[in-house]
Amino acid sequence: MTPPDLFVVSILRALVEVALLALLGQGAVGLLSGARRATNPIYVLFQVVTKPVIRFTRWFTPKVILDQHVPFVAFFLMFWLWILLAWVKGQLCVLNGLAAC
């Protein structure tokens, strides 16, 4: 049985992974569909998934950063949060004496 703190970190890391993949998918579909991306249903679905992350990033970043650059900033923030959570998970595994996490 895993400790609760390791479970919470794993859940947070999974949520960050979903946000990262949705941002990456939104960018790929946006590049492929060009100017018609607003009418693309897959792009709209990715927008729904990534909206909380982008809104938080807009709130967190200074107003000097343009709105069109906020998704890039959100991607890199989520990437570094994912790395941080991987490190925390590793430390929790060591503290709890677990060999394979």
C-alpha distances in whole Angstrom, upper triangle without the diagonal:
4,7,9,12,10,10,13,15,14,15,18,19,19,22,24,23,25,28,28,29,31,33,34,35,37,39,39,40,43,44,45,46,48,50,49,46,46,47,44,41,39,39,40,36,35,37,35,32,33,35,32,32,35,36,34,35,39,38,37,40,43,46,47,45,46,45,45,43,40,38,38,37,34,33,33,31,28,28,28,26,24,24,23,20,19,21,18,15,16,17,14,12,15,15,11,12,10,13,12,11
4,6,8,7,7,10,11,11,13,15,16,16,19,20,21,22,25,26,26,28,30,31,32,34,36,37,38,40,42,42,44,46,48,47,43,44,45,42,40,37,37,37,34,33,34,33,29,30,32,29,29,32,33,31,32,36,35,33,36,40,42,44,41,43,41,42,39,37,35,35,34,31,30,30,28,25,25,25,22,20,21,20,16,16,17,15,12,13,14,10,9,13,12,9,11,9,12,11,9
4,6,5,6,9,10,11,13,15,16,17,19,20,21,23,25,26,27,29,31,32,33,35,37,38,39,41,42,44,45,47,48,48,44,44,45,43,40,38,38,38,35,33,35,33,29,30,32,29,28,32,32,30,31,34,33,32,35,38,41,42,40,42,41,41,39,36,34,35,33,30,30,29,27,25,25,24,21,20,21,19,16,16,16,13,11,13,13,9,9,12,11,8,11,10,14,13,11
4,5,5,6,9,10,11,12,14,15,17,18,20,21,23,24,26,27,29,30,32,33,35,36,37,39,41,42,43,45,46,45,42,42,43,41,38,36,36,35,32,31,32,30,27,27,29,26,25,29,29,27,28,32,31,29,32,36,38,40,38,40,38,39,37,34,32,33,31,28,28,28,25,23,24,23,20,19,20,18,15,16,17,14,12,14,14,10,12,15,13,11,14,14,17,16,13
4,5,5,6,9,10,11,12,14,15,17,18,20,21,22,24,26,27,29,30,32,33,35,36,37,39,41,42,43,45,44,40,40,42,40,38,35,35,35,32,30,31,29,26,26,27,24,23,27,27,24,26,29,28,26,29,33,36,37,35,37,36,37,34,31,30,30,28,26,25,25,22,20,21,20,17,16,17,15,12,13,14,10,9,12,11,8,10,13,11,10,14,13,16,16,13
4,5,5,6,9,10,10,12,14,15,16,18,20,21,22,24,26,27,28,30,31,33,34,36,37,39,40,42,43,43,39,40,41,39,36,34,34,34,31,29,30,29,25,25,27,24,23,27,28,25,26,30,29,27,30,33,36,37,35,37,36,36,34,31,29,29,28,25,24,24,22,19,20,19,16,14,15,14,10,11,12,9,6,9,10,6,8,11,10,9,12,11,13,12,9
4,5,5,6,9,10,11,13,14,15,17,19,20,21,23,25,26,27,29,30,32,33,34,36,37,39,40,42,41,37,38,39,36,34,31,32,32,28,27,28,26,23,24,26,23,22,26,27,24,26,29,29,27,30,33,36,38,35,37,35,35,33,30,28,29,28,25,24,24,22,19,20,20,17,15,17,15,12,12,14,12,9,12,13,10,11,14,14,12,15,13,16,14,11
4,5,5,6,9,10,11,12,14,15,17,18,20,21,23,24,26,27,29,30,32,33,35,36,37,39,40,39,36,36,37,35,33,30,30,30,27,25,26,24,21,21,23,20,19,23,23,21,22,26,25,24,26,30,33,35,32,34,32,33,31,28,26,27,25,22,22,22,20,17,18,18,14,14,16,14,10,12,14,11,10,13,14,11,13,16,15,14,17,16,19,17,13
4,5,5,6,9,10,11,12,14,15,16,18,20,21,22,24,26,27,28,30,31,33,34,36,37,39,38,35,35,37,34,32,29,29,29,26,24,25,24,21,20,22,20,18,22,23,20,21,25,24,22,25,28,31,33,30,32,30,31,29,26,24,24,23,20,19,19,17,14,15,15,11,10,12,10,7,8,10,8,6,10,11,9,11,14,14,14,16,15,17,15,12
4,5,5,6,9,10,10,12,14,15,16,18,20,21,22,24,26,27,28,30,32,33,34,36,38,37,33,34,35,33,31,27,28,28,25,23,24,23,20,20,22,20,19,22,24,21,22,26,26,24,26,30,33,34,31,33,31,31,29,26,24,24,23,20,19,20,18,15,15,15,13,10,12,12,8,9,11,10,7,11,13,11,11,15,15,15,17,14,16,14,10
4,5,5,6,9,10,11,13,14,15,17,19,20,21,23,24,26,27,28,30,32,33,34,36,35,31,31,33,30,28,25,25,25,22,20,22,20,17,17,20,17,16,20,21,19,21,24,24,23,25,29,31,33,30,31,29,30,28,25,23,24,23,19,19,20,18,14,16,16,13,11,14,14,10,11,14,13,11,14,16,14,15,18,19,18,20,18,20,17,13
4,5,5,6,9,10,11,12,14,15,17,18,20,21,23,24,26,27,29,30,31,33,34,34,30,30,32,29,27,25,24,24,21,19,20,19,16,15,17,15,13,17,18,16,17,21,20,19,22,25,28,29,27,28,26,27,25,22,20,21,19,16,16,16,14,11,13,13,10,9,12,11,8,10,13,11,10,14,15,14,16,19,19,19,21,19,21,19,15
4,5,5,6,9,10,10,12,14,15,16,18,20,21,22,24,25,27,28,30,31,33,33,29,30,31,29,27,24,24,24,21,19,20,20,16,16,18,16,14,18,19,17,18,21,22,20,22,26,28,29,27,28,26,26,24,21,19,19,18,15,14,15,13,10,10,11,8,6,9,9,6,7,11,10,9,12,14,14,15,18,19,19,20,18,19,17,13
4,5,5,6,9,10,11,12,14,15,16,18,20,21,22,24,26,27,28,30,32,31,27,28,29,26,24,21,21,22,19,17,19,18,14,14,17,16,14,18,20,18,19,22,23,22,24,28,30,31,28,29,27,26,25,22,19,20,19,16,15,16,15,11,12,14,11,9,12,13,10,10,14,14,12,15,17,16,17,20,21,21,22,20,21,18,14
4,5,5,6,9,10,11,12,14,15,16,18,20,21,22,24,26,27,28,30,29,25,25,27,24,22,20,19,19,17,14,16,15,11,11,14,12,11,14,16,15,16,19,20,19,21,25,27,28,25,26,24,24,22,19,17,18,17,14,13,15,13,10,12,14,11,9,13,14,11,13,16,15,14,18,19,19,20,23,23,23,25,23,24,21,18
4,5,5,6,9,10,10,12,14,15,17,18,20,21,23,24,25,27,28,28,24,25,27,24,23,20,19,20,17,14,16,15,12,11,13,12,9,13,15,13,14,17,18,17,18,22,24,25,22,23,21,21,19,17,14,15,14,11,10,11,10,6,8,10,8,6,10,11,9,11,14,14,14,17,19,18,20,22,23,24,25,23,24,22,18
4,5,5,6,8,10,10,12,14,15,16,18,20,21,22,24,25,27,27,23,24,26,23,22,18,18,19,17,14,16,16,12,12,15,14,12,15,17,16,16,20,21,20,21,25,27,28,24,25,23,22,20,18,15,15,16,13,10,12,12,8,8,11,10,7,10,12,11,11,15,15,14,17,19,19,20,23,24,24,26,23,23,20,17
4,5,5,6,9,10,10,12,14,15,16,18,20,21,22,24,25,25,21,22,23,20,18,15,15,16,13,11,13,12,9,9,13,12,11,14,16,16,16,19,21,20,22,25,27,28,24,24,22,21,20,18,15,16,16,13,11,14,14,10,11,14,13,11,14,16,14,15,18,19,17,20,23,22,23,26,27,27,28,26,26,23,20
4,6,5,6,9,10,10,12,14,15,16,18,20,21,22,23,23,19,20,22,19,18,15,14,15,12,9,11,11,7,6,10,9,7,10,13,12,12,15,17,17,18,21,23,24,21,21,18,18,17,14,11,12,13,9,8,11,11,7,9,12,11,10,14,15,14,15,19,19,19,21,23,23,24,27,28,28,30,28,29,26,22
4,5,5,6,9,10,11,12,14,15,17,18,20,21,23,23,19,20,22,20,19,16,15,16,14,11,12,14,10,9,12,12,10,11,15,14,13,16,18,17,18,22,23,24,20,20,18,17,16,14,10,11,12,9,6,9,10,6,7,11,10,9,12,14,14,14,17,18,18,20,23,23,24,27,28,28,30,28,28,25,22
4,5,5,6,8,10,10,12,14,15,16,18,20,22,21,18,19,21,18,17,13,13,15,13,9,12,13,10,10,13,14,12,14,17,17,16,19,21,21,21,25,26,26,23,22,20,19,18,16,12,13,14,12,9,12,13,10,10,14,14,12,15,17,16,16,20,21,20,22,25,25,26,28,30,30,31,29,28,25,22
4,5,5,6,8,10,10,12,14,15,16,18,19,19,15,16,17,15,14,10,10,11,9,6,8,10,7,6,10,12,10,11,15,15,15,17,20,20,20,24,24,25,21,21,18,17,16,15,11,12,14,11,10,13,14,11,12,16,15,14,17,19,18,19,23,23,23,25,28,28,28,31,33,32,34,31,32,28,25
4,5,5,6,9,10,10,12,14,15,16,18,18,14,15,18,15,15,12,10,12,11,7,8,11,9,6,10,11,9,9,13,14,13,15,17,17,17,21,21,22,18,17,15,13,13,11,7,9,11,8,6,10,11,10,11,14,14,14,16,19,18,19,22,23,23,26,28,28,29,32,33,34,35,33,33,30,27
4,5,5,6,9,10,11,12,14,15,18,18,15,17,18,16,16,13,11,14,13,9,11,14,12,10,13,15,13,13,17,17,16,18,21,20,20,23,24,24,20,19,17,15,14,13,10,10,12,11,8,11,13,11,11,15,16,14,17,19,19,20,22,24,24,26,28,29,29,32,34,34,35,33,32,29,26
4,5,5,6,8,10,11,12,14,16,16,12,14,16,13,13,9,8,11,10,7,10,12,11,10,13,16,14,14,18,19,18,20,23,23,23,26,26,26,22,21,19,16,16,16,12,13,15,14,11,15,16,14,14,18,19,17,20,22,22,22,25,27,26,28,31,31,31,34,36,36,37,34,34,31,28
4,5,5,6,9,10,10,12,14,13,10,11,13,11,11,8,6,9,9,5,7,10,10,8,11,14,13,12,15,17,16,17,20,21,21,23,23,24,20,18,16,13,14,13,10,11,14,12,11,15,16,15,15,19,19,19,21,24,23,24,27,28,28,30,33,33,34,36,38,38,40,37,37,34,31
4,6,5,6,9,10,10,13,13,10,12,15,13,14,11,9,12,12,9,10,14,13,11,13,16,14,13,17,18,16,17,21,21,20,22,22,22,18,17,15,12,12,12,9,9,13,12,10,13,16,15,15,18,19,19,21,24,24,24,27,29,29,30,33,34,34,37,38,39,40,38,37,34,32
4,5,5,6,9,10,13,13,11,14,15,12,14,11,9,13,13,11,12,16,15,14,16,19,17,17,20,22,20,21,25,25,24,26,26,26,22,20,18,15,15,16,12,13,16,15,13,16,19,17,17,20,22,20,22,25,25,26,28,30,30,31,34,35,35,38,40,40,41,38,38,34,32
4,5,5,6,8,11,10,7,10,11,8,10,8,6,10,11,9,11,14,14,13,16,19,18,17,20,22,21,22,25,26,25,27,27,27,23,21,19,16,17,17,14,15,18,17,15,19,21,19,20,23,24,23,25,28,28,28,31,33,32,34,37,37,37,40,42,42,43,40,40,37,34
4,6,5,6,8,8,6,9,11,9,11,10,7,10,12,10,10,14,15,13,15,18,17,16,19,21,19,20,23,24,23,25,24,24,20,18,16,12,14,15,12,13,16,16,15,18,20,19,20,23,24,24,26,28,29,29,32,33,33,35,38,38,39,42,43,44,45,42,42,39,36
4,6,5,9,10,8,12,14,12,14,13,10,14,15,13,14,18,18,16,18,22,20,18,21,24,22,22,26,26,24,26,25,25,21,19,17,14,15,16,14,14,17,18,16,18,21,21,21,24,25,25,26,29,30,30,33,34,34,36,39,39,40,42,44,45,46,43,43,39,37
4,6,9,9,8,12,13,10,13,11,10,14,15,14,15,19,19,18,20,24,22,21,24,26,25,25,29,29,28,30,29,28,25,22,21,17,18,20,17,17,21,21,19,21,24,23,23,26,28,27,29,32,32,32,35,36,36,38,40,41,41,44,46,46,47,44,43,40,38
4,6,6,5,9,9,7,11,10,9,12,14,13,14,17,18,18,19,23,22,21,23,26,25,25,28,29,28,30,29,28,25,22,20,17,19,20,17,18,22,21,20,23,25,24,25,28,29,28,31,33,33,34,37,38,38,40,42,43,43,46,48,48,49,46,46,42,40
4,5,6,9,10,10,14,13,11,13,16,15,15,19,20,19,20,23,23,20,23,26,24,23,27,28,27,28,26,26,23,20,18,15,17,18,16,17,21,21,20,23,25,25,25,28,30,29,31,34,34,35,37,39,39,41,43,44,45,47,49,49,51,48,48,44,42
4,6,7,9,10,14,14,12,13,17,16,15,19,21,19,20,23,23,20,23,26,24,23,27,28,27,28,26,25,23,19,17,14,17,19,17,19,22,22,22,24,27,26,27,30,31,31,33,36,36,37,40,41,41,43,45,46,47,49,51,51,53,50,50,47,44
4,6,6,7,11,12,10,11,14,15,14,17,19,19,19,23,23,21,23,26,25,24,28,29,28,30,28,28,25,22,19,16,19,20,18,20,23,23,23,26,28,27,28,31,32,32,34,36,36,37,40,41,41,43,46,46,47,50,51,51,53,50,50,47,44
4,5,5,8,9,6,8,11,11,11,14,16,15,16,20,20,17,20,23,22,21,25,26,25,27,25,26,23,20,17,14,17,17,15,17,20,20,19,22,24,23,24,28,28,28,31,33,33,34,37,38,37,40,42,42,43,46,47,47,49,46,46,43,40
4,6,8,10,7,7,11,11,10,12,15,15,14,18,19,17,18,22,21,20,23,25,25,26,25,25,22,19,16,14,17,17,16,18,21,20,20,24,25,24,26,29,29,29,32,34,33,35,38,38,38,41,43,43,44,47,48,48,50,47,48,44,41
4,6,9,8,7,11,12,12,14,16,17,17,21,22,20,21,25,24,24,27,29,28,30,28,29,26,23,20,18,21,21,19,22,24,23,23,27,28,27,28,31,31,31,34,36,35,37,40,40,40,43,45,45,46,49,50,50,51,49,49,45,42
4,6,5,6,9,10,11,13,15,15,16,20,21,19,21,24,24,24,27,29,28,30,29,30,27,24,21,19,21,21,18,20,23,22,21,25,26,25,26,29,29,29,32,34,33,34,37,38,38,40,42,42,43,46,47,47,49,46,46,42,39
4,5,5,6,9,10,11,13,14,15,19,20,19,21,24,24,24,27,28,29,31,30,31,28,25,22,20,22,22,19,21,24,22,21,25,26,24,26,29,29,28,31,33,32,33,36,37,36,38,41,41,41,44,46,45,47,44,44,41,38
4,5,5,6,9,10,11,12,14,17,18,17,20,22,22,23,26,27,27,30,29,30,27,24,21,19,21,20,17,19,22,20,19,22,23,21,22,26,26,25,28,30,29,29,33,34,33,35,38,37,38,41,42,42,43,41,41,37,34
4,5,5,6,9,10,10,12,15,16,15,17,20,19,20,23,24,24,26,26,26,23,21,18,16,17,17,14,16,19,17,16,20,21,19,21,24,24,23,26,29,28,29,32,33,32,35,37,37,38,41,42,42,44,41,41,38,35
4,5,5,6,9,10,10,14,15,14,16,19,19,19,22,24,24,26,25,27,23,21,18,16,18,17,14,18,20,17,18,21,22,20,22,26,25,24,28,29,29,30,33,33,33,36,38,38,39,42,43,42,44,42,42,39,36
4,5,5,6,9,10,13,14,14,16,18,19,20,22,24,24,27,27,28,25,23,20,18,20,18,15,18,20,17,17,21,21,19,21,24,23,23,26,28,26,28,31,31,30,33,36,35,36,39,40,39,41,39,39,36,33
4,5,5,6,8,11,11,12,14,16,16,17,20,21,22,24,24,25,22,20,17,16,17,15,12,15,17,14,13,17,18,16,17,21,20,19,23,24,23,25,28,28,28,30,33,32,33,36,37,37,39,36,37,34,30
4,5,5,6,9,10,9,11,14,14,15,17,19,19,22,21,23,20,18,14,14,15,13,10,14,15,13,13,17,17,16,18,21,20,20,24,25,24,26,29,29,29,32,34,34,35,38,39,39,41,38,39,36,33
4,6,5,8,10,10,11,14,15,16,17,19,21,23,23,25,22,20,17,17,18,15,13,17,18,15,15,19,19,17,19,22,21,21,24,25,24,26,29,29,29,32,34,33,34,37,38,38,40,38,38,35,32
4,6,7,8,10,11,13,14,16,17,19,20,23,23,25,22,21,18,17,18,15,12,15,16,13,13,17,16,14,16,19,18,17,21,22,21,22,26,25,25,28,30,29,31,34,34,34,36,34,35,32,28
4,6,5,6,9,10,11,12,14,15,16,19,20,21,18,17,14,14,14,11,9,12,13,9,10,13,13,11,14,17,15,16,19,20,19,21,24,24,24,27,29,29,30,33,34,34,36,34,35,32,28
4,6,5,6,9,10,10,12,14,15,18,18,20,17,16,13,14,14,11,10,13,13,10,12,15,14,13,17,19,17,18,22,22,22,24,27,26,27,30,31,31,33,35,36,36,38,36,37,35,31
4,6,5,6,9,10,11,12,14,17,18,20,18,18,15,16,16,12,11,14,14,10,12,15,13,12,16,17,15,17,20,20,19,22,24,24,24,27,29,28,30,33,33,33,36,34,35,33,29
4,6,5,6,9,10,10,12,16,17,18,16,16,13,14,13,10,9,11,10,7,9,11,10,8,12,14,12,13,17,17,17,19,21,21,22,25,26,26,28,31,31,32,34,32,33,31,27
4,5,5,6,9,10,10,13,14,16,13,12,10,11,10,7,6,9,9,6,9,11,10,10,14,15,14,16,19,19,20,22,24,24,25,28,29,29,31,34,34,35,37,36,37,34,31
4,5,5,6,9,10,13,13,15,13,13,10,12,12,9,10,13,11,9,12,15,13,13,17,18,16,18,21,21,21,24,26,26,27,30,31,31,33,35,35,36,39,37,38,36,32
4,5,5,6,9,12,13,16,14,15,12,15,14,10,11,13,11,8,12,13,11,11,15,15,14,16,19,18,18,22,23,22,24,27,27,27,30,32,32,33,36,34,36,34,30
4,5,5,6,9,11,13,10,12,10,12,10,7,8,10,7,6,9,10,8,10,13,13,13,15,18,17,18,21,22,22,24,27,27,28,30,32,32,34,36,35,36,34,30
4,5,5,8,8,11,9,9,8,10,10,6,9,11,9,8,12,13,12,13,16,17,16,19,21,21,22,25,26,26,28,30,31,31,34,36,36,37,40,39,40,38,34
4,6,8,9,12,11,12,11,14,13,10,12,14,12,11,15,15,13,15,18,18,17,20,22,21,22,25,26,26,28,30,30,31,34,35,35,36,39,38,40,38,34
4,7,9,12,11,13,12,15,13,10,12,14,10,10,13,13,10,13,16,15,14,18,19,18,19,23,23,23,25,28,28,28,31,33,32,34,37,36,37,36,32
4,7,8,7,10,10,13,11,8,11,12,9,10,13,12,11,14,16,15,15,19,20,19,21,24,24,25,27,29,29,30,33,34,34,36,39,38,39,37,34
4,5,6,9,11,13,12,10,14,14,11,13,16,15,14,17,19,19,19,22,23,23,25,27,28,28,30,32,32,34,36,38,38,40,42,41,42,41,37
4,5,7,9,12,11,10,14,15,13,14,18,18,17,19,22,21,22,25,26,26,28,30,31,31,34,36,36,37,40,41,41,43,45,44,45,44,40
4,6,9,12,10,11,14,14,12,15,18,17,17,20,22,21,23,25,26,26,28,31,31,32,34,36,36,38,40,41,42,44,46,45,46,44,41
4,7,8,7,7,11,11,9,12,14,14,14,17,19,19,20,23,24,24,26,28,29,30,32,34,34,36,38,39,40,42,44,43,43,41,38
4,5,5,7,10,11,10,12,15,15,16,18,20,21,22,24,26,26,28,30,31,32,34,36,37,38,40,42,42,44,46,45,45,43,40
4,5,5,8,10,10,11,14,15,15,17,19,21,21,23,25,26,27,29,31,31,33,35,36,37,39,41,42,43,45,44,44,42,39
4,6,7,8,10,11,13,14,16,17,19,20,21,23,25,26,27,29,31,32,33,35,37,38,39,41,42,43,45,44,44,41,38
4,6,5,7,9,10,11,13,14,16,17,19,20,22,23,25,26,28,29,30,32,34,35,37,38,39,41,42,41,41,39,36
4,5,5,6,9,10,10,12,14,15,16,18,20,21,22,24,26,26,28,30,31,32,34,36,37,38,40,39,39,37,34
4,5,5,6,9,10,10,12,14,15,16,18,20,21,22,24,25,26,28,30,31,33,35,36,37,39,37,37,34,31
4,5,5,6,9,10,11,13,14,15,17,18,20,21,23,24,26,27,29,30,32,33,35,36,38,36,36,34,31
4,5,5,6,9,10,11,12,14,15,16,18,20,21,22,24,26,27,28,30,32,33,34,36,35,35,33,30
4,6,5,6,8,10,10,12,14,15,16,18,20,21,22,24,26,26,28,30,31,32,34,33,33,31,28
4,6,5,6,9,10,10,12,14,15,16,19,20,21,23,24,25,27,29,30,31,33,31,31,29,26
4,5,5,6,8,10,11,12,14,15,17,18,20,21,23,24,26,27,29,30,32,30,30,28,25
4,5,5,6,9,10,10,12,14,15,16,18,20,21,22,24,26,27,28,30,29,29,27,24
4,6,5,6,9,10,10,12,14,15,16,18,20,21,22,24,25,26,28,27,27,25,22
4,5,5,6,9,10,11,13,14,15,17,19,20,21,23,25,26,27,25,25,23,20
4,5,5,6,9,10,11,12,14,15,17,18,20,21,23,24,26,24,25,23,20
4,5,5,6,9,10,10,12,14,15,16,18,20,21,22,24,23,24,22,19
4,5,5,6,9,10,10,12,14,15,16,19,20,21,22,21,21,19,16
4,5,5,6,9,10,11,13,14,15,17,19,20,21,20,20,18,15
4,5,5,6,9,10,11,12,14,15,16,18,20,19,20,19,16
4,5,5,6,8,10,10,12,14,15,16,18,17,18,16,13
4,5,5,6,9,10,11,13,14,15,16,15,15,13,10
4,5,5,6,9,10,11,12,14,15,15,15,14,12
4,5,5,6,9,10,10,12,14,14,15,14,12
4,5,5,6,9,10,11,12,11,12,11,8
4,5,5,6,9,10,11,9,10,10,8
4,5,5,6,9,10,10,11,12,10
4,5,5,6,8,9,11,11,9
4,5,5,6,5,7,8,6
4,5,5,6,8,10,9
4,6,8,10,12,12
4,6,9,11,10
4,6,9,10
4,6,7
4,7
4
